[in-house]
Amino acid sequence: MDKEEDAVHIRDFDAVIETYRPRVFRFALASTRDRDLAETVTQDCFVKAHHGWQQFRGEAAVQT
């Protein structure tokens, strides 16, 4: 992947975070009832998603 493709990749994932972070955080907070833990869980979710982002084929919705 060249630098231009990398920049597009990052922008695309930034949009995913911007769109889905509030929903993931609310779910984590409702599940844990602990704001700090919910923040950690949310961050961990997006770190894991970012690591697998290049393998995402678009056959399912991003939110799943």
C-alpha positions as CSV (number, residue, x, y, z in Angstrom):
1,M,0.0,0.0,0.0
2,D,1.5,3.4,-1.0
3,K,1.2,6.6,1.1
4,E,-1.8,7.9,-0.8
5,E,-3.7,4.6,-0.4
6,D,-2.7,4.6,3.3
7,A,-4.1,8.1,3.7
8,V,-7.4,7.1,2.2
9,H,-7.4,4.0,4.4
10,I,-6.9,6.1,7.5
11,R,-9.6,8.6,6.5
12,D,-12.1,5.8,5.8
13,F,-11.4,4.3,9.2
14,D,-11.6,7.7,10.9
15,A,-15.1,8.0,9.4
16,V,-16.0,4.5,10.9
17,I,-14.8,5.7,14.3
18,E,-16.7,9.0,14.1
19,T,-19.9,7.2,13.0
20,Y,-19.9,4.2,15.4
21,R,-17.9,5.2,18.5
22,P,-20.9,6.7,20.3
23,R,-23.0,3.6,19.7
24,V,-20.2,1.2,20.8
25,F,-19.5,3.4,23.9
26,R,-23.2,3.4,24.9
27,F,-23.4,-0.4,24.5
28,A,-20.2,-0.8,26.6
29,L,-21.4,1.6,29.2
30,A,-24.8,-0.1,29.5
31,S,-23.1,-3.5,29.7
32,T,-20.4,-2.6,32.3
33,R,-22.0,0.4,34.1
34,D,-18.4,1.7,34.5
35,R,-17.4,4.7,32.4
36,D,-13.7,4.0,32.5
37,L,-14.1,0.4,31.6
38,A,-16.5,1.4,28.8
39,E,-13.9,3.8,27.4
40,T,-11.3,1.0,27.5
41,V,-13.6,-1.5,25.9
42,T,-14.6,1.0,23.2
43,Q,-10.9,1.7,22.4
44,D,-10.1,-2.0,22.3
45,C,-12.9,-2.6,19.9
46,F,-11.6,0.0,17.5
47,V,-8.0,-1.1,17.8
48,K,-9.0,-4.7,16.9
49,A,-11.2,-3.4,14.1
50,H,-8.3,-1.3,12.7
51,H,-6.0,-4.3,12.7
52,G,-8.4,-6.2,10.6
53,W,-9.6,-3.3,8.5
54,Q,-7.5,-4.3,5.4
55,Q,-9.2,-7.7,5.3
56,F,-12.7,-6.2,5.4
57,R,-14.3,-7.1,2.1
58,G,-17.5,-5.2,2.5
59,E,-19.7,-8.3,2.2
60,A,-21.3,-7.3,5.5
61,A,-22.3,-4.0,7.0
62,V,-19.4,-2.1,8.8
63,Q,-21.5,-1.9,12.0
64,T,-21.6,-5.7,12.3
